[in-house]
Amino acid sequence: MKKTLLLILLILLTACSKSEKVFDKLPADAVILAFGDSLTYGTNVNEEQSYPNVLAQLSSHSVINAGVAGEISADGLTRLPAVLDEEQPKLLILIHGGNDILRKIPREQTVANLTAMIAEAKKRNIKVIMLGVPALQLFSAVGLFSLESDPLYQQVAEAENVPIDLKSLPEIISNRELKSDQVHPNAQGYQRLADAIFKLLKNTGAL
């Protein structure tokens, strides 16, 4: 009986390990590309307080800030290939589609654009992780955010087998103490975001 229980425990531990460590560790000189919109750019804070800059300090890697404020996913898809070719990163952090949600762009378009972005990275052998952006709640005149990522992010991540953090951005954006306005973190919020991404990279084996 004890041997059976030990065997079951070993199988479970092995399965958990395989599900987390999906990447090989990045080389010391590997470049990380942070790609997205204003959440990546670092709207309302100084450049050094943006999450890519904070993540660079945490990870000891070069982290390129390729965020463009106000960008929708269709424009991001158009922009991404040239950025990948220029920067030649080993890993892509994709946080995009929030402006699609705000502008009520059909979710099918956003899913297609995010999927195509991931394909651009994969065909260059670039690792990809994602973060989910919270869904806008329409019952509020000032625009409140739910405590959950829009389901489209889990849909894309599962279909493309990409590690994703669905909790961190909704938790940050729903906390007034971590925001500079209705939709953007403050310096403390971006620090929290960088910490979450660093943890995800550690858990996946990239760091």
N, C-alpha and C positions, 0 to 999 in steps of 0.2 A: 504493500500500500504506500509506504513512504517513498519507495523507488519510483512508483507511478506518479506521485505528486511532484517529486523533484524533476521528473522528465517533462511533465506538463509545464512547470514553472520555467524550465530551461527553454522550451519551445516558445513560450510567451515572451520571454526576455529577448530571445533571438529575433523574433518577429518585430518587436518594438524597436530594436536596434537598427534593423534593416529599413524600417519605415522612416526613421529619422535621418540617418546618415546616407543621404541619397547622392551626395557629391563627394568627389575627391577634394582634398584641401587645396586651396588656391596657392600658387607659387608666391613667394615673397614679393616679387615685382609685378604681380597681376594688377591690372587696372579694373576697377568696378565702375560701371556706368549707372548713374541714377537718372532715370528717364521719366518724365511726367509733365505735369502742369504746375500751377502755383504752389501746390503742396511740396513739390520737389524744389522749385525755384527758391522758396523761402519768403513768400510775400509777408510783409509787415515786420520783418526782422532784418538785422544786419547780415551780410553775406556769411560771416563766420558762425552765425547762429543757425544757419540752415541745416537741415538734417544731413545732407551729404558731407558738409564740412565737419560736423560733429562725428559722423560715422568714420570719416577718415582718421580722426584722432583715436577713436576706439579700436579700429581694426588695424591701424598701421599700414593701410593700403591707400593708394591714390584713388580717390572717389571723384569722378567727374560729375559736376552738376549740369545736367542737360534738361533742366526744367524750364518751361515757357508758360508764363502766367496767361490764363484765359484760353489755352489751347484745347480744342476738342480732339477726340481720338482719331478722326479722319485726317486731320492735319498732322497729328503725331505720327501716324502710319507713313505719311508722305515724307516726313522729316527723318525718321529713324534710320533707314538704310545708310544714308550718308554719314550719320553720326557714328554708327557702328563701324563703318569702314575707316573713318578718320581716327577714332579713339582706340579701336581694336581691344575692347574689354574682354576679360575672361568671364565676367558675370554681369548680368543686367538686372537691376531692380526696377520693376515696372509698377508705377502708381499712376494710373491714367483713367479717364472716363468720367471724372467728377463733373466736368463742365457739360458733358453729354446729359448727365442726370439733371443738372440744373436747367438746361435748355430743353428738356423733354425730348431729346433725340430718341427715335425708336431703339429699344434695347437690342434688337437684332443687329442693327448697324454697329453698335458699340461692341457686342460680342464678336462680330466678324472682324472688326478693326483690331481688337486686342489679340484675337487668335492669329491674325496676320502678323502682328508685331512679334509675337512669340516665335512664329515660323521664321521670320527674318533673323532672329537671334540663333535659333537652333541650326539653321543651315550654315551658319558660321561657327558652329560648335561652341556657342556661348551659353553658359548656364543662365537660368532665369528663375527669379523669385518674384512673387507678386504681393501686394497688399490690397485688401478690399476697401472700397470707399463707401461710407454710409449712404443709405437711401434717404432722399428728401421726403419729409412728411408734409403732405399738402394741406393738412388741417390747420396749420398755423400761418397767420398773416405775415409773420416775421421770418418764417422758415426755420423750423427745428429739424434736428436730425435724429433718426432712430438710433437705437443701441446696437444695430446689426448692419453688416455690410449688405449692399444690394446683392440679391441672389445671383446676379449675372457673373459676379467674380468667382464664386464657388463653381459655377457651371463651367467657366473657362478653365479654371485651375484643374478641375477634375478631368476635363476632356483632354487637356494638354499635359497632364501629369506634372504640374508645376507646383512646388511648395508655395503656400500662401498663408499670410496672417490676416484673418478676417476680423479680429477683435480690436487691435490696437488703435486704428484710426477712429472707429466709432466711439471708443472710450475717450479718446483725446478730444474729439470735436463735440462730444456731449458734456464736457466738463468746462464750465465757465472759467475756472482758474487756469486752464491750459490754452485758452483761446485769445486771439487779438481782435477778432470780429466773429460774425456768425459762422464762417466757414473755414477760417484759417487759425492754426495754432499760434501761440506766442513762443517766445524763446524757450520757456520751460516745456511747452508742448512739443516743439521740434526736438528738444533733447530726449523727451520720452519716446518720440518716434524713432530716433536714431538708436536708442537703447533696445527697442523692440526689434528693429531690423538686425542689429548686432546679435541679439539672442537667436533670431531665426537662422542667421548665417552659421552660428555656432552649432545649432541643433541639426542643420542639414549636413554638416561636415565641411562646409566651404571655408570656415575659419578654425 
